[in-house]
Amino acid sequence: MSLSGKTCVVTGAASGIGRATAELFVELGATVVATDIDADGLATLDNVTRVVGDVAEDEDAKAMIQAAINLSGRIDVLVANAGVIPLMTITEATGEDWDHVMNVDGKGMFLTCKYAIEAMQHTGGAIVTLSSISGVAGQPKQAIYGPAKFVASGLAKHLAVEWAHANIRVNAVAPGTIRTAVVKKLEEDAEGKRYVDGMAAMHPMRRLGEPVEVARAIAFLASDQASFITGAVLPVDGGYLAQ
Ligand SMILES: NC(=O)c1ccc[n+]([C@@H]2O[C@H](COP(=O)([O-])OP(=O)(O)OC[C@H]3O[C@@H](n4cnc5c(N)ncnc54)[C@H](O)[C@@H]3O)[C@@H](O)[C@H]2O)c1
């Protein structure tokens, strides 16, 4: 698999799945624009062009895509990954919580997809959105995050149909629980470890996924190897959604 010659924007690249994706894309030969609201985290990524910004702010989202155009005159790939992951029941959550999560996970993904497609419409391209098992099926404590991830699945399907004529492919990945730094931190105390072990037990493969395992699926969908795949929501979940 190669991304050589492709200019790719990865949002939320300072940590977790986005970071693993940016690192893999560099290994696969891509020119990578790594964007995040976390400037310190971004500063530790090598061999990328960094853009600090908030995906939910119109001008920032535009600047992330423009950085690719400035570098290469085009954008070939967008990985719409930036997001927040708060776990709340509907009785715990407030209207402000809803607005915050939908603003980042929903509007932020919409804006970055919008500006990427405006730039890709005459050249073609590929977009991968970060959905989740929670963007396909129900889970407890995800009264806001879950619906926000349905936005990611929905954007993949609707934009795939709307833009297939322009050779823009749009797919989503739906990861199960992934062992990012936040999850590793949870494992440090007994109660957190019990929670993480419980999550692992819910996945038929009886373990959590690693960020690079999601990054590999994203790279495949972004690459020309996936040239006839669009509108798909690909589980990367150790069998979770197959149950
Ligand atoms: N970790 C999991 O188990 C899991 C499972 C399914 C889906 N996902 C999805 O994968 C994506 C990445 O999650 P992760 O686990 O790597 O999380 P993470 O917290 O490690 O990384 C998210 C990144 O997004 C950045 N970010 C947050 N708000 C932003 C904003 N407004 N503008 C720009 N950047 C912003 C953060 O600074 C961070 O670097 C998310 O969309 C998440 O919903 C994660």
PDBQT file of the ligand as one rigid body, heavy atoms in Angstrom, charges set to zero:
ROOT
HETATM    1  N1  LIG A 301     -10.413   5.685  21.110  1.00  0.00    +0.000 N 
HETATM    2  C1  LIG A 301     -11.483   4.997  20.825  1.00  0.00    +0.000 C 
HETATM    3  O1  LIG A 301     -11.781   3.986  21.469  1.00  0.00    +0.000 OA
HETATM    4  C2  LIG A 301     -12.369   5.404  19.663  1.00  0.00    +0.000 A 
HETATM    5  C3  LIG A 301     -13.343   4.504  19.236  1.00  0.00    +0.000 A 
HETATM    6  C4  LIG A 301     -14.156   4.845  18.169  1.00  0.00    +0.000 A 
HETATM    7  C5  LIG A 301     -14.012   6.055  17.533  1.00  0.00    +0.000 A 
HETATM    8  N2  LIG A 301     -13.062   6.919  17.966  1.00  0.00    +0.000 N 
HETATM    9  C6  LIG A 301     -12.969   8.202  17.248  1.00  0.00    +0.000 C 
HETATM   10  O2  LIG A 301     -11.649   8.403  16.785  1.00  0.00    +0.000 OA
HETATM   11  C7  LIG A 301     -11.342   9.796  16.783  1.00  0.00    +0.000 C 
HETATM   12  C8  LIG A 301     -10.031  10.018  17.533  1.00  0.00    +0.000 C 
HETATM   13  O3  LIG A 301     -10.207   9.574  18.868  1.00  0.00    +0.000 OA
HETATM   14  P1  LIG A 301      -8.981   9.231  19.832  1.00  0.00    +0.000 P 
HETATM   15  O4  LIG A 301      -9.418   8.128  20.715  1.00  0.00    +0.000 OA
HETATM   16  O5  LIG A 301      -7.745   9.107  19.046  1.00  0.00    +0.000 OA
HETATM   17  O6  LIG A 301      -9.015  10.552  20.729  1.00  0.00    +0.000 OA
HETATM   18  P2  LIG A 301      -7.835  11.481  21.280  1.00  0.00    +0.000 P 
HETATM   19  O7  LIG A 301      -8.457  12.320  22.336  1.00  0.00    +0.000 OA
HETATM   20  O8  LIG A 301      -6.612  10.685  21.600  1.00  0.00    +0.000 OA
HETATM   21  O9  LIG A 301      -7.521  12.393  20.005  1.00  0.00    +0.000 OA
HETATM   22  C9  LIG A 301      -8.425  13.345  19.540  1.00  0.00    +0.000 C 
HETATM   23  C10 LIG A 301      -7.647  14.541  19.038  1.00  0.00    +0.000 C 
HETATM   24  O10 LIG A 301      -8.577  15.515  18.553  1.00  0.00    +0.000 OA
HETATM   25  C11 LIG A 301      -8.150  16.785  19.008  1.00  0.00    +0.000 C 
HETATM   26  N3  LIG A 301      -9.289  17.708  19.084  1.00  0.00    +0.000 N 
HETATM   27  C12 LIG A 301     -10.299  17.710  19.988  1.00  0.00    +0.000 A 
HETATM   28  N4  LIG A 301     -11.132  18.720  19.757  1.00  0.00    +0.000 NA
HETATM   29  C13 LIG A 301     -10.655  19.380  18.670  1.00  0.00    +0.000 A 
HETATM   30  C14 LIG A 301     -11.087  20.524  17.940  1.00  0.00    +0.000 A 
HETATM   31  N5  LIG A 301     -12.185  21.198  18.305  1.00  0.00    +0.000 N 
HETATM   32  N6  LIG A 301     -10.361  20.916  16.863  1.00  0.00    +0.000 NA
HETATM   33  C15 LIG A 301      -9.223  20.255  16.515  1.00  0.00    +0.000 A 
HETATM   34  N7  LIG A 301      -8.763  19.180  17.171  1.00  0.00    +0.000 NA
HETATM   35  C16 LIG A 301      -9.464  18.743  18.235  1.00  0.00    +0.000 A 
HETATM   36  C17 LIG A 301      -7.546  16.542  20.378  1.00  0.00    +0.000 C 
HETATM   37  O11 LIG A 301      -6.689  17.588  20.791  1.00  0.00    +0.000 OA
HETATM   38  C18 LIG A 301      -6.827  15.215  20.151  1.00  0.00    +0.000 C 
HETATM   39  O12 LIG A 301      -5.491  15.388  19.753  1.00  0.00    +0.000 OA
HETATM   40  C19 LIG A 301     -12.540  10.509  17.377  1.00  0.00    +0.000 C 
HETATM   41  O13 LIG A 301     -13.345  11.019  16.317  1.00  0.00    +0.000 OA
HETATM   42  C20 LIG A 301     -13.267   9.409  18.118  1.00  0.00    +0.000 C 
HETATM   43  O14 LIG A 301     -14.655   9.658  18.218  1.00  0.00    +0.000 OA
HETATM   44  C21 LIG A 301     -12.234   6.636  19.016  1.00  0.00    +0.000 A 
ENDROOT
TORSDOF 0
